[in-house]
Each structure stands twice: as structure tokens, then as C-alpha cells.
Amino acid sequence: MTELAIGKVIKMACMRSGLCKYPNKTVLLTKESLTQMAPSIQGVPVVLDHPEGKITDQNVGDLPVVGRVADMHYDEANEVWLAHFIVDDARAVQLLQNGYGVSTAWFGDKYAAGGTFNNCPYDSELLEGRYEHLAIVERPRYEMAVDPIFLNSKDGHNDQPEVNIKTEPKKESVSMLGKLFRKVTQ
């Protein structure tokens, strides 16, 4: 087992544009709406499983808060949003290492009417919203929201590109004593 990355920044995919199905509705999330929401994730709590209701100043102390989200960035190559967060709880890190994923909780502030996307009907399109928390869950809504990257971890599982330094072959440095030793042995 690798060393736990408690207190290290963890990077995980957590959101993707497209249709998202909830128990009572299907919502279209566009890259533009997710871009609008991204700054609101800064500082939200990381919790174990989704809480029963909204997180408030009054109940946040009663929740299993295991960290905080630093920020969120769009990965153009994979067309996903990546959350960067810090977890201060060994059990939470262990869950992530054992296959758990993350799930965002957000609230919509402004919607457009429904329609179709790729010939699939949806009830509304999110225009503006805000994130409330990031939950560590067994089965995330988005399939790609697994496989954390522990940045700066000693186990080598990080997102830093490999650096290959090309070096010239070393010239043999021979000291005066070495030259003398070589003469004596010859």
C-alpha cells in the first residue's frame, strides 16, 4: 500500500458538460454554465457521502467534513472539470485509493427551458449556479470521477510530466594521483 497523501492536494475529474439525470429531472450542463460555476467551488467542504440536506453555518460542524476544495480547472484534452482539493482524514484518503470517487453538489440559480440535446430530451438547461460541497462517494454520478492523482506524493503518483535530461557522456576525470597510479601499475 502506498503512503497516504493526507494534507496533499488531490486532483480528480468531477464534472463534464452534457445531460445529467437526477431522480426527478434531466438537466443540460454546458461548458459555459460550468465555467460560470467553477469559481464558486473554492473553499467548499469535502464530505464523506452527501448530507441529507443543505449545508449551513449551523450544521456544518455536525457533518463529516474531511477537507476543502482549492479550485477547479477545465482539462481541454479530456473535456472534464478537475477539482483540486485537500483531505485531512486518513479514512477519506483510503476510500479514494480503494476506488471511491467524488460527486459535486450544486444549486441552480438560473435555468433556461428544456429541449433536446443529441436527440435526447431534457427538462431544463442550467445557466448559472453555485457549488455547495464535494462528496467522496462509492458510486459517483459521473463515471470518470474516480482515480485520484495525489500531487507531490512520494509514491510517484502525480501529474507532473516526466523530465528526461539529456546528458553528455562524462569525460573521465583523472587526478594527478590517478595518473601516477596508472604509471606505476603499467
N, C-alpha and C positions, 0 to 999 in steps of 0.2 A: 504494500500500500504506500502511496506517495505521501509526502509531508503535507499536512493540511495548510491551506492558504488563508488562515484566519487573519483578518486585517489587511489582506491584499486586495487589489482591485480585480474583480471578476468581470469578464466580458461575455455576454450571451445575446444571441439573437432573441428578440421578444415580440416584434410586430412586423407585419407585412401588409401592404395595401391589397385591396380586393374585397371580396364578400366575406363577412364574418357572421356566422349564425349563432344566435343566442336563443334561449328557451322560447321566448315569445316574439322574436323578430329577427330579421336579417338586415344587416347594415352594410352599406358600401363605405369602405375606408379608402380614401385616395392618398396618394403621396403628399398632396398639398395639405390635406387635413392632418395627416400625421406629422408633417413638418411644422404646422401651426402648433400642435400639441407638445412637441418634443421638449421645449424649454420648461414646461410645467412639471416634468418628471424629476427635475433637480431637487434633491433633498427629501423625496418621499420615502416613507419607511419600506423596508423589505421585511415581509412577514412570512411565517410558516402557514400555508393554506390561506384561502380568502376568508376574511372575517364575515360574520353573519350580516352586518350592516355597514353603514358608512363609518369611516374613521373620523373621530372628532378629538378635540383637545381633551375632552373629558374621559374618553375611553381608550386613548392610545396607550396609556400606561398599563392597561389590562391585557393588551394584545401581545402575542409572541413576536415582538419586533427584534429582528436579528441583524439589522444593518440599515444602510441608507443608500439611495441611488445617487451617484455623482452626476451623470448626464446620459444622453442618448445621441447616437450618431447614425447616419444613414450609410450603409455599405452598398455603394452603387453596383459593384460587381455581382453581388448576390441578391440585390433588391430586397434587403431586410434592414430593420432598425435594430441596432445593437445597444443594449443597456450596459453601462459601466456602473458597478455597484460594489460596496464593501460589506462583507459579512463578518460579524464579530462572534459568531457562535459555532462551535465545533460540530454540533449535530447538523446544523444547516449546511455547512460545507460538505459533510459526509453524505447528506442526501443528494446534493448536486453531483458529487463524484459517483454516486451509485445510480445515476440515471434519471433523477428528478429534473424537472425543467422549471421555467418561470412563466408567469402569467401576469399580464398587466391588468389593472383595474382603472377604468377611466369613466368620466361622466361627460356626456354631450351637453354643450351649451347652445348649439345652433345646428339645425338639420335642414336639409332640402328634402323635397318629396321623393318618393320611391320611383322605381323604374326597372330597367333590366340592364345587366352587365354580362357580356358574353352569353346573351340569351337566357340568363338566369334572373328571375325576379328578386327584388329586394324592397324592403318596406321604407327605408329612408337612407339618405346619404349624410354622413357626418361632415359638417363644415368647420365647426370649432368645438374644442373640448379641452379637458384637463385630466391629467393622471392623478390618481389618489394613492396607489401603492403598487408594489411589485411583490407577487406572492411566489414562494417556492412551493411547487405542486407536483404531485405524482404524474398527472396527465395534463400537460398544457394544451390549451385550445389550438395553438399553432404548432404543427408537427416539428418545425425547425427550432423551437425554443428549448433546446437541450444542448448538451456538450459544452460545458463552460470552459473558458480559457482563463487560467489563473495567471495573471500578469505578474512578472517578476518573481515567479516561484522557482525554488531550487530544483524542482523535478523536471525542468526543461519544457514544461507545457506552457508555452507563452506565444504571443502573437508577434514577437519580434522577428524580422527577417534574418535568415542566416547570413552571417557575414563571412565571406571567404576572402582572406587576404592573400594575395599572390606575392610570394616572396622569392627572391633570387636565391639560388643555392649558396649556402655560406661558404666563403673562402676560408680555407684552413689558416687559422692564425697560429703561427709558430713563434714561441718566445725564444729568446737567446739561449735559455737553459735547454729548451727542446732541441734547438739546432746542435748544441753541444752534445746532448744525449744521443742524438741520431748519429753524429760523427763517431762517438765512442763505440756504439753498437755495430757500426759498419766495420 
